[in-house]
Amino acid sequence: GTAATTGTVPGAPPETTAAYTALDCAQPDQATGAATAAAARPDAPAPACLQADGSSPTAEALLLGPSELTGQDLKSATSAFSQQGTGTWEVNLEFTSAGADRFGDITGRLAAGESPANRFAILLDGRVVTAPTVMQQLLGGKAVITGTFTKAEATRLAALLSSGTLPIPLTVASTTTS
């Protein structure tokens, strides 16, 4: 898994920006190509696709910045019924102590950004599995991803994120939506 912040990426090479502008995430071959390219270079800005799910009603093209966390920074991901009275499900994240410090710094920076530069993308094998908006700095090593998740969607997302706790990159990068 990889976690990336969303928004404009300062210093992104012109060819990366051009590839992002041309990316049509409704085309499966383009989405697959973007995932392959993003997986190959987690340390560099890259275009990627977020498929429609409980955190995004439609497929989106994103411009990711370099990875800032890895799956080894995530201690656990679980699904739960929302306690906010929304009738939806959510995904609860808990980070290791080192991951918690980095996640706090990252979310503080993202929360200060304008949309879409306040989003955090999480990737698995180069594919964006979710890209929630960061509303405030998250300290203490815990976070909740909310949206319009069904039980099945939240359970699937938690399972995907849990697989990122293996030595697989969890990338945090900046993204811009088209």
Backbone as CSV, one residue per row, in Angstrom:
resi,resn,N_x,N_y,N_z,CA_x,CA_y,CA_z,C_x,C_y,C_z
1,GLY,0.811,-1.167,0.000,0.000,0.000,0.000,0.863,1.242,0.000
2,THR,0.325,2.301,-0.543,1.041,3.560,-0.614,0.079,4.674,-0.247
3,ALA,0.530,5.677,0.459,-0.320,6.804,0.804,0.261,8.050,0.175
4,ALA,-0.568,8.857,-0.448,-0.100,10.040,-1.150,-1.005,11.213,-0.846
5,THR,-0.446,12.406,-0.756,-1.272,13.578,-0.558,-1.761,14.054,-1.917
6,THR,-2.897,14.710,-1.951,-3.457,15.143,-3.216,-3.323,16.645,-3.386
7,GLY,-3.390,17.143,-4.601,-3.271,18.567,-4.880,-2.213,18.800,-5.937
8,THR,-1.945,20.028,-6.262,-0.909,20.292,-7.254,0.433,19.858,-6.686
9,VAL,1.293,19.395,-7.558,2.598,18.927,-7.124,3.650,19.903,-7.627
10,PRO,4.196,20.739,-6.723,5.217,21.696,-7.152,6.415,20.958,-7.742
11,GLY,6.895,21.462,-8.857,8.074,20.875,-9.465,7.831,19.605,-10.250
12,ALA,6.556,19.224,-10.451,6.291,18.026,-11.256,6.796,18.281,-12.668
13,PRO,7.513,17.304,-13.244,8.032,17.497,-14.600,6.898,17.733,-15.599
14,PRO,7.145,18.504,-16.658,6.105,18.786,-17.645,5.490,17.521,-18.238
15,GLU,6.297,16.471,-18.458,5.746,15.237,-19.032,4.786,14.548,-18.064
16,THR,5.026,14.684,-16.745,4.116,14.109,-15.752,2.799,14.875,-15.749
17,THR,2.879,16.199,-15.795,1.678,17.025,-15.846,0.896,16.752,-17.122
18,ALA,1.575,16.577,-18.240,0.908,16.269,-19.515,0.232,14.907,-19.453
19,ALA,0.891,13.920,-18.855,0.303,12.572,-18.737,-0.931,12.617,-17.848
20,TYR,-0.872,13.424,-16.778,-2.029,13.585,-15.895,-3.190,14.239,-16.643
21,THR,-2.923,15.299,-17.383,-3.958,16.023,-18.118,-4.635,15.121,-19.147
22,ALA,-3.866,14.222,-19.752,-4.405,13.340,-20.797,-5.062,12.084,-20.234
23,LEU,-4.908,11.805,-18.942,-5.385,10.561,-18.353,-6.912,10.510,-18.297
24,ASP,-7.494,9.449,-18.869,-8.939,9.212,-18.831,-9.174,7.946,-18.010
25,CYS,-9.539,8.118,-16.745,-9.676,6.988,-15.837,-10.868,6.094,-16.163
26,ALA,-11.740,6.531,-17.058,-12.850,5.676,-17.487,-12.366,4.598,-18.455
27,GLN,-11.152,4.760,-18.976,-10.566,3.781,-19.898,-9.702,2.813,-19.088
28,PRO,-10.110,1.518,-18.988,-9.364,0.561,-18.158,-7.885,0.456,-18.516
29,ASP,-7.550,0.537,-19.801,-6.144,0.403,-20.176,-5.332,1.593,-19.675
30,GLN,-5.924,2.792,-19.690,-5.212,3.966,-19.180,-5.051,3.888,-17.663
31,ALA,-6.099,3.425,-16.967,-6.029,3.285,-15.510,-4.958,2.265,-15.131
32,THR,-4.892,1.157,-15.859,-3.884,0.129,-15.593,-2.484,0.656,-15.879
33,GLY,-2.324,1.379,-16.978,-1.021,1.961,-17.313,-0.553,2.945,-16.263
34,ALA,-1.482,3.773,-15.762,-1.127,4.746,-14.726,-0.708,4.020,-13.444
35,ALA,-1.411,2.936,-13.090,-1.069,2.170,-11.890,0.317,1.549,-12.018
36,THR,0.631,1.024,-13.176,1.946,0.416,-13.408,3.048,1.463,-13.262
37,ALA,2.827,2.640,-13.833,3.823,3.711,-13.759,3.977,4.217,-12.322
38,ALA,2.866,4.383,-11.602,2.928,4.877,-10.224,3.632,3.865,-9.323
39,ALA,3.378,2.565,-9.534,4.024,1.531,-8.721,5.530,1.495,-8.968
40,ALA,5.934,1.797,-10.185,7.356,1.744,-10.542,8.156,2.883,-9.918
41,ARG,7.512,4.037,-9.652,8.228,5.218,-9.154,7.492,5.880,-7.984
42,PRO,7.364,5.204,-6.823,6.653,5.826,-5.698,7.350,7.059,-5.145
43,ASP,8.623,7.257,-5.526,9.390,8.388,-5.013,9.265,9.634,-5.877
44,ALA,8.434,9.569,-6.920,8.313,10.700,-7.855,6.847,11.024,-8.111
45,PRO,6.537,12.275,-8.509,5.153,12.603,-8.872,4.668,11.709,-10.005
46,ALA,3.368,11.317,-9.951,2.822,10.429,-10.979,1.315,10.602,-11.078
47,PRO,0.755,10.486,-12.298,-0.696,10.464,-12.423,-1.223,9.101,-11.992
48,ALA,-2.436,9.072,-11.458,-3.064,7.817,-11.020,-4.575,7.979,-11.098
49,CYS,-5.283,6.857,-10.996,-6.748,6.863,-11.042,-7.337,6.375,-9.732
50,LEU,-8.388,7.047,-9.286,-9.198,6.593,-8.161,-10.521,6.143,-8.750
51,GLN,-10.857,4.863,-8.581,-12.122,4.352,-9.089,-13.247,4.746,-8.132
52,ALA,-14.463,4.808,-8.627,-15.615,5.198,-7.812,-15.782,4.227,-6.647
53,ASP,-16.005,4.772,-5.448,-16.278,3.967,-4.264,-16.953,4.857,-3.228
54,GLY,-16.961,4.415,-1.975,-17.622,5.176,-0.923,-16.981,6.508,-0.614
55,SER,-15.733,6.729,-1.070,-15.094,8.018,-0.816,-15.143,8.935,-2.034
56,SER,-15.544,8.392,-3.192,-15.607,9.185,-4.421,-16.719,8.639,-5.303
57,PRO,-17.704,9.451,-5.661,-18.829,8.945,-6.455,-18.474,8.620,-7.908
58,THR,-17.386,9.183,-8.419,-16.988,8.925,-9.801,-15.486,8.674,-9.862
59,ALA,-15.046,8.057,-10.951,-13.612,7.850,-11.146,-12.944,9.212,-11.298
60,GLU,-11.749,9.345,-10.723,-11.026,10.612,-10.781,-9.589,10.382,-11.211
61,ALA,-9.069,11.321,-11.997,-7.639,11.350,-12.284,-6.977,12.177,-11.191
62,LEU,-5.886,11.680,-10.650,-5.160,12.353,-9.582,-3.707,12.540,-9.995
63,LEU,-3.095,13.609,-9.545,-1.667,13.807,-9.736,-1.018,13.647,-8.364
64,LEU,-0.301,12.551,-8.174,0.279,12.213,-6.887,1.670,12.783,-6.745
65,GLY,1.970,13.236,-5.561,3.338,13.616,-5.239,4.088,12.389,-4.756
66,PRO,5.340,12.535,-4.363,6.131,11.389,-3.903,5.559,10.762,-2.633
67,SER,5.828,9.483,-2.449,5.399,8.738,-1.274,6.003,9.336,-0.010
68,GLU,5.187,9.407,1.049,5.678,9.930,2.315,5.567,8.932,3.464
69,LEU,4.780,7.888,3.302,4.644,6.830,4.304,4.693,5.482,3.586
70,THR,4.949,4.422,4.346,4.841,3.078,3.778,3.848,2.281,4.607
71,GLY,3.478,1.131,4.093,2.559,0.250,4.807,3.101,-0.168,6.159
72,GLN,4.407,-0.142,6.325,4.996,-0.501,7.616,4.693,0.538,8.690
73,ASP,4.246,1.742,8.283,3.871,2.776,9.243,2.456,2.579,9.775
74,LEU,1.688,1.704,9.138,0.300,1.454,9.532,0.240,0.212,10.410
75,LYS,-0.310,0.358,11.615,-0.414,-0.757,12.555,-1.641,-1.607,12.258
76,SER,-2.791,-0.949,11.982,-4.008,-1.704,11.693,-5.018,-0.849,10.942
77,ALA,-5.928,-1.535,10.236,-7.062,-0.892,9.557,-8.265,-1.802,9.766
78,THR,-9.340,-1.243,10.314,-10.552,-2.025,10.588,-11.779,-1.250,10.126
79,SER,-12.847,-1.981,9.824,-14.107,-1.338,9.449,-15.041,-1.344,10.650
80,ALA,-15.932,-0.353,10.702,-16.892,-0.248,11.803,-18.096,0.561,11.339
81,PHE,-19.245,0.320,11.961,-20.434,1.115,11.680,-20.220,2.502,12.274
82,SER,-20.522,3.535,11.515,-20.290,4.905,11.948,-21.073,5.233,13.215
83,GLN,-20.400,5.859,14.157,-21.045,6.305,15.393,-21.606,7.721,15.246
84,GLN,-21.523,8.296,14.035,-21.968,9.663,13.789,-23.437,9.739,13.382
85,GLY,-24.128,8.601,13.370,-25.542,8.599,13.016,-25.806,8.770,11.533
86,THR,-24.809,8.467,10.697,-24.976,8.640,9.248,-25.547,7.399,8.573
87,GLY,-25.574,6.278,9.307,-26.072,5.034,8.719,-25.093,4.411,7.735
88,THR,-23.839,4.853,7.770,-22.816,4.318,6.867,-21.697,3.683,7.692
89,TRP,-20.770,3.096,6.973,-19.615,2.458,7.593,-18.382,3.328,7.395
90,GLU,-17.358,3.099,8.216,-16.119,3.854,8.146,-14.941,2.911,8.314
91,VAL,-13.754,3.433,8.045,-12.529,2.657,8.201,-11.655,3.367,9.227
92,ASN,-11.245,2.621,10.244,-10.409,3.157,11.319,-8.960,2.750,11.094
93,LEU,-8.056,3.729,11.155,-6.631,3.485,10.967,-5.894,3.730,12.269
94,GLU,-4.879,2.901,12.534,-3.987,3.142,13.658,-2.564,2.975,13.147
95,PHE,-1.732,3.974,13.426,-0.350,3.989,12.948,0.615,3.564,14.053
96,THR,1.793,3.101,13.651,2.869,2.836,14.598,3.290,4.167,15.200
97,SER,4.132,4.149,16.223,4.509,5.435,16.824,5.295,6.293,15.843
98,ALA,6.206,5.695,15.077,6.945,6.474,14.068,5.997,6.964,12.977
99,GLY,5.091,6.090,12.535,4.108,6.467,11.514,3.176,7.554,12.008
100,ALA,2.810,7.500,13.296,1.909,8.496,13.877,2.527,9.894,13.810
101,ASP,3.821,9.988,14.112,4.493,11.290,14.059,4.490,11.840,12.636
102,ARG,4.846,10.993,11.661,4.874,11.444,10.255,3.465,11.767,9.773
103,PHE,2.489,10.932,10.140,1.107,11.155,9.722,0.593,12.480,10.297
104,GLY,0.931,12.787,11.545,0.542,14.065,12.148,1.118,15.239,11.382
105,ASP,2.404,15.155,11.021,3.036,16.229,10.246,2.366,16.389,8.882
106,ILE,2.118,15.262,8.220,1.515,15.280,6.879,0.106,15.860,6.929
107,THR,-0.716,15.380,7.878,-2.097,15.861,7.940,-2.163,17.335,8.345
108,GLY,-1.204,17.796,9.155,-1.158,19.223,9.484,-0.923,20.058,8.237
109,ARG,-0.021,19.601,7.396,0.280,20.306,6.145,-0.918,20.248,5.198
110,LEU,-1.535,19.064,5.083,-2.663,18.914,4.156,-3.884,19.715,4.597
111,ALA,-4.174,19.715,5.895,-5.353,20.419,6.397,-5.285,21.910,6.096
112,ALA,-4.085,22.438,5.950,-3.912,23.861,5.650,-4.104,24.157,4.160
113,GLY,-4.193,23.111,3.334,-4.314,23.301,1.890,-5.743,23.464,1.421
114,GLU,-5.879,24.060,0.252,-7.187,24.190,-0.394,-7.478,22.901,-1.170
115,SER,-8.748,22.586,-1.362,-9.122,21.423,-2.161,-8.632,21.620,-3.595
116,PRO,-8.058,20.639,-4.226,-7.877,19.243,-3.816,-6.536,18.965,-3.149
117,ALA,-5.773,20.009,-2.815,-4.446,19.806,-2.226,-4.522,19.378,-0.765
118,ASN,-5.720,19.104,-0.255,-5.879,18.646,1.122,-6.310,17.178,1.168
119,ARG,-5.960,16.435,0.129,-6.343,15.022,0.070,-5.120,14.131,0.225
120,PHE,-5.362,12.946,0.748,-4.338,11.960,1.067,-4.692,10.690,0.308
121,ALA,-3.890,10.312,-0.658,-4.180,9.125,-1.460,-3.441,7.921,-0.905
122,ILE,-4.133,6.793,-0.841,-3.522,5.543,-0.396,-3.531,4.592,-1.570
123,LEU,-2.344,4.081,-1.899,-2.181,3.222,-3.066,-1.776,1.820,-2.657
124,LEU,-2.187,0.863,-3.460,-1.741,-0.522,-3.336,-1.382,-0.976,-4.731
125,ASP,-0.132,-1.362,-4.932,0.368,-1.761,-6.254,0.103,-0.693,-7.304
126,GLY,0.277,0.579,-6.927,0.121,1.680,-7.862,-1.309,2.130,-8.079
127,ARG,-2.280,1.410,-7.555,-3.692,1.781,-7.702,-4.152,2.540,-6.462
128,VAL,-4.832,3.665,-6.677,-5.370,4.443,-5.559,-6.600,3.710,-5.036
129,VAL,-6.568,3.304,-3.769,-7.712,2.603,-3.194,-8.647,3.561,-2.467
130,THR,-8.144,4.712,-2.053,-8.984,5.751,-1.475,-8.172,7.050,-1.438
131,ALA,-8.867,8.182,-1.451,-8.189,9.485,-1.401,-9.050,10.453,-0.595
132,PRO,-9.102,10.244,0.736,-9.954,11.103,1.559,-9.394,12.514,1.728
133,THR,-10.307,13.433,2.049,-9.960,14.818,2.359,-9.537,14.897,3.820
134,VAL,-8.494,15.656,4.095,-8.021,15.869,5.466,-8.619,17.183,5.959
135,MET,-9.427,17.101,7.001,-10.112,18.282,7.531,-9.307,18.998,8.619
136,GLN,-8.475,18.225,9.352,-7.690,18.812,10.433,-6.465,17.945,10.677
137,GLN,-5.484,18.512,11.365,-4.302,17.733,11.706,-4.726,16.582,12.608
138,LEU,-4.206,15.395,12.330,-4.575,14.201,13.088,-3.366,13.720,13.884
139,LEU,-3.426,13.949,15.180,-2.357,13.554,16.091,-2.777,12.319,16.868
140,GLY,-1.839,11.641,17.457,-2.168,10.493,18.300,-2.167,9.167,17.565
141,GLY,-1.895,9.177,16.259,-1.736,7.919,15.538,-3.010,7.225,15.122
142,LYS,-4.156,7.905,15.218,-5.421,7.291,14.794,-6.141,8.209,13.826
143,ALA,-6.862,7.592,12.883,-7.631,8.360,11.903,-8.847,7.549,11.502
144,VAL,-9.867,8.240,11.006,-11.084,7.588,10.521,-11.357,8.089,9.118
145,ILE,-11.571,7.153,8.193,-11.968,7.512,6.828,-13.469,7.323,6.747
146,THR,-14.191,8.412,6.500,-15.647,8.357,6.396,-16.063,8.634,4.964
147,GLY,-17.315,8.402,4.669,-17.863,8.630,3.337,-19.244,8.019,3.290
148,THR,-19.577,7.425,2.174,-20.868,6.744,2.039,-20.632,5.250,1.873
149,PHE,-19.674,4.724,2.639,-19.311,3.316,2.533,-20.436,2.400,2.994
150,THR,-20.655,1.341,2.233,-21.488,0.242,2.709,-20.601,-0.639,3.576
151,LYS,-21.195,-1.614,4.261,-20.400,-2.528,5.078,-19.367,-3.244,4.212
152,ALA,-19.792,-3.717,3.039,-18.882,-4.455,2.156,-17.729,-3.567,1.680
153,GLU,-18.016,-2.307,1.323,-16.966,-1.391,0.858,-15.960,-1.088,1.964
154,ALA,-16.464,-0.821,3.177,-15.575,-0.510,4.298,-14.724,-1.722,4.664
155,THR,-15.329,-2.904,4.657,-14.597,-4.132,4.977,-13.517,-4.388,3.934
156,ARG,-13.857,-4.186,2.655,-12.882,-4.393,1.575,-11.734,-3.394,1.689
157,LEU,-12.050,-2.115,1.934,-11.009,-1.103,2.050,-10.097,-1.402,3.238
158,ALA,-10.661,-1.784,4.386,-9.845,-2.120,5.560,-8.926,-3.302,5.242
159,ALA,-9.445,-4.293,4.520,-8.619,-5.455,4.153,-7.488,-5.035,3.218
160,LEU,-7.783,-4.167,2.241,-6.741,-3.687,1.328,-5.669,-2.911,2.087
161,LEU,-6.091,-2.054,3.006,-5.131,-1.265,3.769,-4.313,-2.151,4.697
162,SER,-4.942,-3.174,5.255,-4.214,-4.096,6.123,-3.141,-4.838,5.352
163,SER,-3.401,-5.129,4.086,-2.383,-5.809,3.286,-1.186,-4.897,3.084
164,GLY,-1.383,-3.583,3.194,-0.295,-2.631,3.071,0.614,-2.609,4.281
165,THR,0.216,-3.305,5.375,1.089,-3.343,6.538,2.230,-4.316,6.330
166,LEU,2.174,-5.092,5.260,3.312,-5.903,4.876,4.345,-4.964,4.277
167,PRO,5.557,-5.435,3.976,6.534,-4.496,3.422,6.204,-4.097,1.990
168,ILE,5.089,-3.435,1.812,4.620,-2.924,0.522,4.526,-1.414,0.699
169,PRO,4.872,-0.603,-0.318,4.835,0.845,-0.100,3.434,1.386,0.184
170,LEU,3.267,2.189,1.209,2.050,2.967,1.489,2.454,4.393,1.178
171,THR,1.969,4.952,0.092,2.506,6.214,-0.410,1.638,7.402,-0.046
172,VAL,2.218,8.439,0.460,1.524,9.699,0.686,2.089,10.686,-0.309
173,ALA,1.233,11.255,-1.144,1.706,12.196,-2.161,0.640,13.231,-2.434
174,SER,0.971,14.282,-3.142,-0.015,15.309,-3.467,-0.759,14.933,-4.734
175,THR,-2.062,15.253,-4.799,-2.830,14.946,-6.001,-3.685,16.134,-6.405
176,THR,-3.985,16.186,-7.659,-4.928,17.157,-8.197,-5.965,16.357,-8.952
177,THR,-7.240,16.686,-8.757,-8.283,15.985,-9.492,-8.596,16.754,-10.761
178,SER,-9.033,16.004,-11.781,-9.387,16.678,-13.037,-10.857,16.993,-13.067
